[in-house]
Amino acid sequence: MTAGQLIAAAQEPTARPCLRGADLRGAELAGARLAHLDLTGARLDGANLERAQLNHVRLDMASLVGARLRGSRMEFVSAVEVDLSTCDAVHSRWEHVTLRDANLRRLGFSRSLMRSCALEGADLSGAELGDAAIVYSNCNRAQFAGSYLHRIETVGTTFLEADLTAARSFFLAREIVVAVLRREIADDFEFAKLVGAAALWPRWCYSDWNAFLAQEPKYYQLALDIFARYPDSGAADALARAWSMTSERSDGLRV
């Protein structure tokens, strides 16, 4: 099937041809509107989907390696075990997308949005997520080795059992910071209260938290020890220096 045939199929209000396993490698689909299509197992490697809109599309087990998705919009898309590795999806907006066990290695997603997405078990190793937003989503068991997370917004997102050990520059992502601290609570009620303060404190920032923990040197050191296990996160340095937006403007924080 050609790109033109695919676009025609998407615009046909009644007929929906079987597109499972279709070979659309390198297809020119920039600006296309694709809705109510089943592209399960399709090959879209290297395809141009810039500014494309996908609505109610199935991409389960499809391959889009190196596809151009800059400025794309996806809504209510099922993409279980999809391969989106090395895709350029900067300035994109994906909502209600199921990316369970997806290959998102080295995905370029900076300045983009994922909202209400399922990323359980997804591999985001080496992904560029700086200034992105992954909100109200499920990142449980996801892999973030080497991913860049500076200024990522994560409100309402969960990271249970996510691998964040080698993730870079996540110190500003409250939900991630709380997730790595929560793993160490065990039955320590006092430490649980401190983690809860970080999770719920409306004005949470490292300068305030540093002052708060100064009254609890045992837990201040414990927090530093935990952050030391995430050497590329920037969190230990931020806590030790009582980092704030003002301090970043004045002297910066090496991340």
JOTA-V749794 format. One record per residue. N is the residue number from 1. RES is the residue in one letter. D_CENTER is the distance of its C-alpha to the mean C-alpha in whole Angstrom. Layout:
n: [N:N]
res: [RES:RES]
d_center: [D_CENTER:D_CENTER]
This chain:
n: [1:2:3:4:5:6:7:8:9:10:11:12:13:14:15:16:17:18:19:20:21:22:23:24:25:26:27:28:29:30:31:32:33:34:35:36:37:38:39:40:41:42:43:44:45:46:47:48:49:50:51:52:53:54:55:56:57:58:59:60:61:62:63:64:65:66:67:68:69:70:71:72:73:74:75:76:77:78:79:80:81:82:83:84:85:86:87:88:89:90:91:92:93:94:95:96:97:98:99:100:101:102:103:104:105:106:107:108:109:110:111:112:113:114:115:116:117:118:119:120:121:122:123:124:125:126:127:128:129:130:131:132:133:134:135:136:137:138:139:140:141:142:143:144:145:146:147:148:149:150:151:152:153:154:155:156:157:158:159:160:161:162:163:164:165:166:167:168:169:170:171:172:173:174:175:176:177:178:179:180:181:182:183:184:185:186:187:188:189:190:191:192:193:194:195:196:197:198:199:200:201:202:203:204:205:206:207:208:209:210:211:212:213:214:215:216:217:218:219:220:221:222:223:224:225:226:227:228:229:230:231:232:233:234:235:236:237:238:239:240:241:242:243:244:245:246:247:248:249:250:251:252:253:254:255]
res: [M:T:A:G:Q:L:I:A:A:A:Q:E:P:T:A:R:P:C:L:R:G:A:D:L:R:G:A:E:L:A:G:A:R:L:A:H:L:D:L:T:G:A:R:L:D:G:A:N:L:E:R:A:Q:L:N:H:V:R:L:D:M:A:S:L:V:G:A:R:L:R:G:S:R:M:E:F:V:S:A:V:E:V:D:L:S:T:C:D:A:V:H:S:R:W:E:H:V:T:L:R:D:A:N:L:R:R:L:G:F:S:R:S:L:M:R:S:C:A:L:E:G:A:D:L:S:G:A:E:L:G:D:A:A:I:V:Y:S:N:C:N:R:A:Q:F:A:G:S:Y:L:H:R:I:E:T:V:G:T:T:F:L:E:A:D:L:T:A:A:R:S:F:F:L:A:R:E:I:V:V:A:V:L:R:R:E:I:A:D:D:F:E:F:A:K:L:V:G:A:A:A:L:W:P:R:W:C:Y:S:D:W:N:A:F:L:A:Q:E:P:K:Y:Y:Q:L:A:L:D:I:F:A:R:Y:P:D:S:G:A:A:D:A:L:A:R:A:W:S:M:T:S:E:R:S:D:G:L:R:V]
d_center: [32:32:29:32:33:29:29:33:32:29:31:34:34:36:35:32:33:31:28:27:27:28:28:27:26:26:26:27:25:24:24:25:24:24:24:25:25:25:23:23:23:24:24:22:21:22:22:22:20:19:20:20:20:19:20:21:20:20:18:19:19:19:19:18:18:18:18:18:15:16:16:16:15:15:16:17:16:16:15:15:16:15:15:13:13:14:14:14:12:12:13:12:12:11:12:13:12:12:10:12:13:12:12:9:11:11:10:10:8:9:11:9:9:7:10:11:9:10:8:11:12:9:10:7:10:11:8:9:6:10:11:8:7:5:9:11:9:9:8:11:12:9:10:9:12:13:9:10:8:12:12:8:9:8:12:12:9:11:10:14:15:12:13:12:15:15:12:13:13:12:15:14:11:14:12:11:15:16:15:16:20:20:20:24:25:27:31:31:31:31:28:26:28:26:23:23:25:21:19:22:24:23:24:22:22:23:26:27:26:28:31:30:30:33:35:33:34:33:30:29:30:28:25:25:26:23:21:23:21:18:20:17:15:18:19:22:23:22:24:27:27:27:24:24:23:27:27:24:26:29:28:25:23:22:19]
